[in-house]
Amino acid sequence: MFKADKFVEEHVKSVSDQIKGKAIIACSGGVDSMVSAVIASKAIGDRLLAVYVDTGLMRKGETDEVRGMLEDMGVNFKIIDASKEYFEALKGVTDPETKRKIIGEKFIRVFEREAKDFGAEYLVQGTIAPDWIESGDGVRDTIKSHHNVGGLPKDMGMELCEPLRDLYKDEVRAVARLLGIKSSERQPFPGPGLAVRCLGEVTPENIEIVREACFIVEDEIKKAVADGKMEMPWQYFAALLPSKSVGVQGDRRAYGKTIVVRAVSSLDAMTAEFFMIPLEILDKISRRITNTMKDQVNRVVYDITNKPPATIEWE
Ligand code: XMP
């Protein structure tokens, strides 16, 4: 059986044995990067710098939440607001792969700058076992290679330190619970953030709409789970479609945007089944989205496709 306390003790020691100078970690607030940051911080204190890049594409309240977690855990950290730079770079771009590429490259550039300023010689990463098993190393297909978007290239001229390399997700969550990390049970969130849930052009206005819609979906589902009305899906969110449709507002004909609600069950994200959210909850979600964003959204639809043939995200 996996012993989280033994794991922490051993890896705080191995990280402190490995890292002789300064180290840096890109911390998204997700469970893998948070656990790695906390272990490394216990090992080397302020010789570690955790960098959180606010891309402007994060969920509602996420930056403050991550700030709170890093403060609570006593990790030396820096938050960089790069949202203007990201929106500028994404102006006019609608192709999904181009979006991912731009976001990935920008992230690397911002992070490299910080690593250099801090004088980091080591790069701590939250790589876990499925990350390197699924990447295939040429043996398997690399369906998930795009999932490194928002991640970092192999050679950044720093020595790698990957304390979670041998762990599976449930074990990382066990370590997170032991360490008192609040994001221990958080659902997956893609590296490129809300940009891949905003089909068509990524503008601050569109991101605001999908951010609010994602928040409503998360909030209503969490409430329904707490009330025993449904099980917790593996992942659940909203996406904004690029097309408009006709609706009515008062006695006027309106032309508004469409929000898709997506919820899936899955074990490892390689395959997934659409989740059967009770109709009563879907009704609540739909009404709340269209009431909250009356002037922007006039239609809410529910995605009932599995993976394959669809993917979990829309881009
Ligand atoms: P898809 O959409 O390919 O997603 O079925 C499978 C899982 O991976 C997440 N995802 C990403 N995670 N960087 C990440 O760290 C990415 O670029 C990325 N793209 C998708 C997605 O949310 C789902 O959990």
Boltz pocket constraint, residues with backbone or C-beta under 6 A from the ligand:
constraints:
  - pocket:
      binder: B
      contacts: [[A, 146], [A, 147], [A, 148], [A, 149], [A, 150], [A, 188], [A, 189], [A, 190], [A, 191], [A, 192], [A, 235], [A, 269], [A, 270], [A, 307], [A, 310], [A, 311], [A, 312], [A, 313], [A, 314], [A, 315]]
      max_distance: 6.0
